[in-house]
Amino acid sequence: MLRRDFITAALAGATASSFAMPSSALATNSKDKSGTVDDHNYFSNLLQKIVEPVFYLIAHEKLHKEFPLEVSPNADNRNKKVAYLECFARAISGAAPWLALQAEGSDKQVRERILNYALQAYEHSVNPKSADYLNWEIAEGQLLVDSAYYTQAMLRAPVLWQQQSKQTQQRIIEKIKALRTVTPPYTNWLLFAAMNEAFLLQVGEQHDPIRLDLAIRKFSEWYVGDGWYGDGDHFAFDYYNSYVIHPMLLDILKIMAEHKVYFWRDKIDKLHATELKRSQRFCEHLERLISPTGTYPPIGRSLTYRTTAFQPLSQLALQKQLPDSLQQGTVRSALRAVHQAIFDNPTNFKDGFLQIGFAGANPALGDWYSNNGSMYITTNSFLHLGLPQNDPFWTEPAKPWAQKLAFSGQAFKKDYPVDY
């Protein structure tokens, strides 16, 4: 049964701006007994700072009314109401593993509170009588994109689905199936359609096998080698392998393999294993892109998605599937440096909400499809927070990453291409 006790006396008079900074109970840069910075608290505080204002608003049916919508100065003429689904769906897709974690930890009370907001948010999102119904009937293809993050979150954290009422579950199914009327272009959008079908398959609904088959088939064709995919017929040097392609391929193929879904070319479990190896190889490249200070190349479209560029590292850390070449202490340290390089600039936030920008607010960097709701995809670099606080990922000693070794004159492993 959906819990409805999320509005506590302590929060009775709260507003979204109350969450602009982490609570004093979870002070950033607290230190453990060894004197090293507590990385878990750093990530937990930062994710709380990003998502709690959004989830609080939609849980209280105030998102449409109080979210300070910002649209890129380069924006096209699409309906601005798509921003609300973008904001919620992208935020929950990355926060889901953290919120679903049942283990004890210094952030357990925070997790439980925000999980209750998220559960209520899903109910409001499909209730046509709610002030925060998420505009599913807008004639905009963008809804397909963000519906995939909306369903991916429920695959990553089944509690978000399981604790909904039967009525809310049925409403969600209806909205997702209705988006089959959107014809995706032959790009990463094929994966958005496939993600929704993987979700329907997982929850026992009739799925469309063609939408699954087509996405897997085309990306098999678009693989350019050494862990990289093209996003369509032509390769572009950007971070879409991180933003969408590897993470969604892995999640979709995992569901297909578990359900033994037929695929035209090869056994689905073999395809899943191949994609895992490719994702691991891609993670090796990502780790080498991180400078000794945590900066990384500002390349390509959707640069304002910030740390989502490192989603595959976070995802494989969560799944305990990092390549043997990358130790957990190395990945944790590198990800910490990346997030500090981006989020140490306080202008990333205004009144508690993310702004369009990169390492700070910079609306001019927005693309023609950007709004500040789009920015919440950055939560997908926090997937490793789904690991308990006593997991080796958090407790292993911090270790330097490739560039930090290389530019300090220390020995580091040379890199060579793969043929899978």
C-alpha positions as CSV (number, residue, x, y, z in Angstrom):
1,M,0.0,0.0,0.0
2,L,1.2,3.5,-0.8
3,R,2.4,5.2,2.3
4,R,0.9,8.6,2.9
5,D,2.8,9.7,6.0
6,F,5.4,11.6,4.1
7,I,4.2,15.0,5.3
8,T,5.7,15.2,8.8
9,A,5.3,17.8,11.4
10,A,8.9,18.8,11.0
11,L,8.2,19.7,7.4
12,A,4.8,21.2,7.8
13,G,5.9,24.7,7.0
14,A,8.7,23.8,4.6
15,T,9.2,25.2,1.1
16,A,11.3,24.0,-1.8
17,S,14.0,26.6,-1.0
18,S,14.4,25.0,2.4
19,F,16.4,22.3,0.7
20,A,18.9,24.6,-1.0
21,M,21.7,23.3,1.2
22,P,22.3,19.9,2.7
23,S,21.1,19.5,6.3
24,S,23.6,20.1,9.1
25,A,23.0,16.5,10.2
26,L,24.8,15.4,7.0
27,A,27.6,17.8,6.9
28,T,29.6,17.7,3.7
29,N,33.3,16.9,4.1
30,S,32.8,15.1,7.4
31,K,35.8,12.9,8.1
32,D,36.1,9.2,9.0
33,K,38.4,7.7,11.6
34,S,41.3,7.5,9.1
35,G,41.1,11.2,8.5
36,T,40.0,10.8,4.8
37,V,37.1,12.7,3.4
38,D,33.9,10.7,3.7
39,D,32.9,10.3,0.0
40,H,29.6,8.6,0.8
41,N,28.3,11.6,2.7
42,Y,29.6,13.9,-0.1
43,F,27.6,12.2,-2.8
44,S,24.5,11.6,-0.5
45,N,24.4,15.3,0.5
46,L,24.8,16.5,-3.1
47,L,22.1,14.2,-4.5
48,Q,19.7,15.2,-1.7
49,K,20.4,18.9,-2.6
50,I,19.6,18.2,-6.2
51,V,16.4,16.1,-6.0
52,E,14.6,16.9,-2.7
53,P,13.3,20.3,-3.8
54,V,11.8,18.8,-7.0
55,F,10.3,15.7,-5.3
56,Y,9.0,17.8,-2.4
57,L,7.1,20.1,-4.8
58,I,5.4,17.3,-6.9
59,A,4.6,15.4,-3.7
60,H,2.7,18.5,-2.5
61,E,1.2,19.2,-6.0
62,K,3.2,22.4,-6.4
63,L,5.6,21.6,-9.2
64,H,3.7,23.4,-11.9
65,K,3.0,26.3,-9.7
66,E,6.4,26.8,-8.0
67,F,9.2,25.2,-10.2
68,P,11.1,28.2,-11.6
69,L,11.0,27.1,-15.3
70,E,14.0,28.3,-17.3
71,V,14.2,27.7,-21.1
72,S,17.3,27.9,-23.2
73,P,17.8,31.1,-25.1
74,N,18.3,28.8,-28.1
75,A,15.1,26.9,-27.6
76,D,12.7,25.8,-30.3
77,N,8.9,26.4,-30.1
78,R,8.0,23.2,-28.3
79,N,5.4,23.3,-25.6
80,K,7.2,24.4,-22.4
81,K,5.0,22.0,-20.3
82,V,7.3,19.1,-21.3
83,A,9.8,20.5,-18.8
84,Y,7.8,19.1,-15.8
85,L,8.0,15.5,-17.0
86,E,11.7,16.0,-17.9
87,C,12.5,17.4,-14.5
88,F,10.8,14.6,-12.5
89,A,11.6,11.6,-14.7
90,R,15.3,12.5,-15.1
91,A,15.8,13.2,-11.4
92,I,14.1,9.9,-10.3
93,S,16.0,7.8,-12.9
94,G,19.3,8.5,-11.2
95,A,18.1,8.8,-7.6
96,A,16.1,5.5,-7.7
97,P,18.8,3.1,-6.5
98,W,19.6,5.4,-3.5
99,L,16.0,5.8,-2.5
100,A,15.3,2.0,-2.7
101,L,18.3,1.1,-0.5
102,Q,17.0,-0.4,2.8
103,A,20.4,-0.7,4.5
104,E,21.3,1.4,7.5
105,G,23.4,4.5,7.0
106,S,23.9,8.1,8.0
107,D,21.4,9.1,5.3
108,K,18.6,6.6,6.0
109,Q,16.1,9.1,7.4
110,V,16.7,11.4,4.4
111,R,16.3,8.4,2.0
112,E,13.0,7.4,3.6
113,R,11.6,10.9,3.5
114,I,12.5,11.5,-0.2
115,L,11.3,8.0,-1.2
116,N,7.9,8.9,0.2
117,Y,7.9,12.1,-1.8
118,A,8.8,10.1,-4.9
119,L,6.0,7.5,-4.4
120,Q,3.5,10.3,-4.0
121,A,5.0,12.0,-7.1
122,Y,4.3,9.0,-9.3
123,E,0.7,8.9,-8.1
124,H,0.2,12.6,-8.9
125,S,2.0,12.3,-12.2
126,V,-0.8,10.2,-13.8
127,N,-3.8,11.4,-11.8
128,P,-5.7,13.8,-14.2
129,K,-7.2,15.5,-11.2
130,S,-3.9,16.4,-9.7
131,A,-2.4,19.8,-10.1
132,D,0.9,18.0,-11.0
133,Y,-0.5,15.7,-13.6
134,L,2.4,15.5,-16.1
135,N,0.7,16.6,-19.3
136,W,0.8,13.2,-21.0
137,E,-1.5,14.3,-23.9
138,I,0.8,17.1,-25.2
139,A,1.5,16.5,-28.8
140,E,5.3,16.5,-28.3
141,G,7.7,13.7,-29.1
142,Q,9.8,14.8,-26.2
143,L,7.4,12.9,-23.9
144,L,8.7,9.6,-25.3
145,V,12.2,10.6,-24.3
146,D,11.4,11.3,-20.7
147,S,8.8,8.5,-20.3
148,A,11.8,6.2,-20.7
149,Y,13.6,7.7,-17.7
150,Y,10.3,7.5,-15.8
151,T,10.1,3.8,-16.5
152,Q,13.8,3.1,-16.1
153,A,13.6,4.4,-12.6
154,M,11.0,1.8,-11.7
155,L,13.2,-0.9,-13.2
156,R,16.1,0.3,-11.1
157,A,14.0,0.6,-8.0
158,P,11.0,-1.8,-8.2
159,V,9.6,-0.3,-4.9
160,L,8.5,2.7,-6.9
161,W,6.2,0.4,-8.8
162,Q,5.3,-2.1,-6.1
163,Q,4.1,0.4,-3.6
164,Q,1.7,2.1,-5.9
165,S,-2.1,1.5,-5.8
166,K,-3.6,-0.7,-8.5
167,Q,-5.3,2.3,-10.0
168,T,-2.0,4.3,-10.2
169,Q,-0.3,1.2,-11.8
170,Q,-3.0,0.9,-14.4
171,R,-2.8,4.6,-15.2
172,I,1.0,4.4,-15.6
173,I,0.6,1.5,-18.0
174,E,-2.0,3.3,-20.0
175,K,0.2,6.4,-20.4
176,I,3.2,4.4,-21.4
177,K,1.3,2.4,-24.0
178,A,-0.3,5.5,-25.4
179,L,3.2,6.8,-26.3
180,R,3.5,4.1,-28.9
181,T,2.0,6.6,-31.3
182,V,5.3,8.5,-31.2
183,T,7.5,7.3,-34.0
184,P,11.1,7.6,-32.9
185,P,13.8,8.7,-35.3
186,Y,16.7,6.3,-36.1
187,T,18.9,7.6,-33.2
188,N,19.2,7.0,-29.5
189,W,15.4,7.6,-29.4
190,L,14.9,4.0,-30.4
191,L,16.2,3.1,-27.0
192,F,13.5,5.3,-25.3
193,A,10.8,3.3,-27.1
194,A,12.5,0.0,-26.2
195,M,13.0,1.0,-22.5
196,N,9.2,1.4,-22.2
197,E,8.6,-2.0,-23.7
198,A,11.2,-3.5,-21.3
199,F,9.3,-2.0,-18.4
200,L,6.0,-3.4,-19.7
201,L,7.6,-6.8,-20.1
202,Q,8.9,-6.7,-16.6
203,V,5.6,-5.8,-15.0
204,G,3.7,-8.5,-16.9
205,E,2.1,-6.4,-19.5
206,Q,1.9,-7.2,-23.2
207,H,5.0,-5.7,-24.9
208,D,5.8,-4.8,-28.5
209,P,8.7,-7.1,-29.5
210,I,9.4,-5.0,-32.6
211,R,10.3,-2.0,-30.6
212,L,12.8,-4.1,-28.6
213,D,14.1,-5.9,-31.6
214,L,14.6,-2.7,-33.7
215,A,16.6,-0.9,-31.1
216,I,19.0,-3.8,-30.5
217,R,19.3,-4.5,-34.2
218,K,20.2,-0.9,-35.1
219,F,22.7,-0.4,-32.4
220,S,24.4,-3.7,-33.3
221,E,24.8,-2.1,-36.8
222,W,26.0,1.3,-35.3
223,Y,28.7,-0.2,-33.2
224,V,32.0,1.5,-34.4
225,G,34.4,-0.5,-32.3
226,D,36.5,-0.3,-29.1
227,G,33.4,0.2,-26.9
228,W,31.8,3.1,-28.9
229,Y,28.5,3.3,-30.7
230,G,27.4,5.8,-33.3
231,D,24.1,7.5,-32.6
232,G,22.7,6.7,-36.0
233,D,24.5,6.2,-39.2
234,H,27.2,8.8,-38.4
235,F,29.6,8.9,-35.5
236,A,29.6,12.0,-33.3
237,F,32.3,12.6,-30.6
238,D,30.0,13.5,-27.7
239,Y,28.7,11.8,-24.5
240,Y,25.6,10.1,-25.8
241,N,27.2,6.8,-25.2
242,S,27.1,7.8,-21.6
243,Y,23.8,9.7,-21.5
244,V,21.7,7.1,-23.2
245,I,23.3,4.3,-25.2
246,H,25.3,2.1,-22.9
247,P,23.1,2.5,-19.8
248,M,19.8,1.8,-21.6
249,L,21.2,-1.0,-23.8
250,L,22.4,-2.7,-20.6
251,D,19.1,-2.3,-18.8
252,I,17.0,-3.4,-21.8
253,L,19.1,-6.4,-22.6
254,K,19.2,-7.5,-19.0
255,I,15.4,-7.6,-18.9
256,M,15.2,-9.3,-22.3
257,A,17.7,-11.9,-21.1
258,E,15.8,-12.5,-17.9
259,H,12.6,-13.1,-19.8
260,K,14.3,-15.1,-22.5
261,V,12.9,-12.8,-25.2
262,Y,13.5,-14.0,-28.8
263,F,16.0,-12.0,-30.9
264,W,16.4,-12.4,-34.6
265,R,20.2,-12.7,-34.7
266,D,21.6,-14.4,-31.7
267,K,20.8,-15.6,-28.2
268,I,19.8,-12.7,-26.1
269,D,22.0,-13.6,-23.1
270,K,25.0,-13.7,-25.5
271,L,24.1,-10.2,-26.7
272,H,23.8,-9.0,-23.1
273,A,27.2,-10.4,-22.3
274,T,28.7,-8.7,-25.3
275,E,27.2,-5.3,-24.4
276,L,28.5,-5.6,-20.9
277,K,32.0,-6.1,-22.2
278,R,31.6,-3.1,-24.5
279,S,30.3,-1.0,-21.7
280,Q,33.3,-2.0,-19.5
281,R,35.6,-1.0,-22.3
282,F,33.9,2.3,-22.7
283,C,34.3,2.8,-18.9
284,E,38.0,2.4,-19.3
285,H,37.9,5.3,-21.8
286,L,35.8,7.4,-19.5
287,E,38.2,7.0,-16.6
288,R,41.1,8.1,-18.8
289,L,39.2,11.3,-19.8
290,I,39.3,12.6,-16.2
291,S,42.1,15.0,-15.6
292,P,44.2,15.0,-12.4
293,T,41.9,17.7,-11.0
294,G,38.6,16.1,-12.0
295,T,37.9,18.2,-15.1
296,Y,37.0,16.5,-18.4
297,P,36.7,17.6,-22.1
298,P,33.6,19.8,-22.6
299,I,32.7,18.3,-25.9
300,G,29.5,17.7,-27.9
301,R,25.8,18.4,-27.7
302,S,23.9,18.3,-24.4
303,L,27.0,19.4,-22.5
304,T,24.8,20.8,-19.8
305,Y,23.9,17.3,-18.7
306,R,27.0,17.7,-16.6
307,T,28.2,14.6,-14.7
308,T,25.9,12.2,-16.6
309,A,28.9,11.9,-18.9
310,F,30.1,9.3,-16.3
311,Q,26.9,7.4,-15.8
312,P,28.4,4.1,-17.1
313,L,31.1,4.2,-14.4
314,S,28.4,4.7,-11.8
315,Q,26.1,2.1,-13.2
316,L,28.8,-0.6,-13.4
317,A,30.0,0.2,-9.9
318,L,26.4,-0.2,-8.6
319,Q,26.1,-3.6,-10.4
320,K,29.5,-4.8,-9.3
321,Q,30.5,-5.2,-13.0
322,L,33.4,-2.7,-13.3
323,P,36.2,-4.1,-15.5
324,D,39.1,-5.7,-13.8
325,S,41.3,-2.8,-14.8
326,L,39.3,-0.3,-12.7
327,Q,39.5,-0.7,-8.9
328,Q,36.6,0.5,-6.8
329,G,38.7,3.0,-4.9
330,T,40.0,4.4,-8.2
331,V,36.5,4.9,-9.6
332,R,35.1,6.4,-6.4
333,S,38.0,8.9,-6.2
334,A,37.7,9.8,-9.9
335,L,33.9,10.3,-9.6
336,R,34.3,12.5,-6.5
337,A,36.8,14.7,-8.3
338,V,34.5,15.0,-11.3
339,H,31.5,16.0,-9.2
340,Q,33.6,18.6,-7.3
341,A,34.9,20.1,-10.5
342,I,31.3,20.7,-11.7
343,F,29.3,21.3,-8.5
344,D,31.7,23.3,-6.4
345,N,30.5,26.3,-8.3
346,P,27.5,27.6,-6.3
347,T,25.9,29.1,-9.4
348,N,24.8,25.7,-10.5
349,F,21.8,26.3,-8.3
350,K,19.4,29.2,-7.9
351,D,16.9,29.1,-5.0
352,G,17.6,25.4,-4.6
353,F,17.1,24.4,-8.3
354,L,19.5,23.4,-11.0
355,Q,20.3,26.0,-13.7
356,I,21.2,25.5,-17.3
357,G,25.0,25.4,-17.5
358,F,28.0,23.2,-17.2
359,A,30.5,24.0,-14.3
360,G,28.1,26.7,-13.1
361,A,25.2,28.6,-14.6
362,N,25.6,29.5,-18.3
363,P,22.2,29.6,-20.2
364,A,24.0,30.2,-23.5
365,L,25.2,26.6,-23.4
366,G,21.6,25.4,-23.6
367,D,20.6,23.5,-26.8
368,W,17.5,24.1,-28.7
369,Y,15.8,21.3,-26.7
370,S,17.0,22.4,-23.3
371,N,15.2,23.7,-20.2
372,N,16.3,23.5,-16.6
373,G,14.2,20.4,-16.1
374,S,16.5,18.7,-18.6
375,M,19.4,19.3,-16.3
376,Y,18.2,16.8,-13.7
377,I,19.5,14.0,-15.8
378,T,22.8,14.7,-13.9
379,T,21.5,12.4,-11.1
380,N,22.4,9.4,-13.3
381,S,26.0,9.8,-12.2
382,F,24.9,9.0,-8.6
383,L,23.8,5.4,-9.2
384,H,26.5,4.1,-7.0
385,L,24.7,5.5,-4.0
386,G,22.5,2.4,-4.3
387,L,25.4,0.6,-2.6
388,P,25.3,0.3,1.2
389,Q,27.6,2.6,3.1
390,N,29.6,-0.4,4.3
391,D,30.2,-1.7,0.8
392,P,33.8,-2.1,-0.4
393,F,33.1,0.6,-3.0
394,W,33.0,3.1,-0.1
395,T,35.4,1.5,2.2
396,E,38.3,0.6,-0.1
397,P,41.2,3.1,0.1
398,A,41.1,6.0,-2.3
399,K,43.4,5.4,-5.3
400,P,44.6,7.7,-8.1
401,W,43.2,7.3,-11.6
402,A,45.1,7.1,-14.9
403,Q,45.8,10.8,-15.6
404,K,46.6,11.5,-11.9
405,L,49.2,8.7,-12.1
406,A,50.5,9.8,-15.6
407,F,51.0,13.5,-14.8
408,S,52.7,12.8,-11.5
409,G,55.3,10.6,-13.1
410,Q,54.0,7.4,-11.6
411,A,53.6,4.1,-13.4
412,F,50.3,3.5,-15.1
413,K,48.9,0.9,-17.4
414,K,49.0,1.5,-21.2
415,D,45.8,1.3,-23.2
416,Y,45.0,-0.8,-26.2
417,P,41.9,-1.3,-28.3
418,V,39.6,-4.4,-28.2
419,D,38.0,-6.3,-30.9
420,Y,34.6,-7.1,-29.4
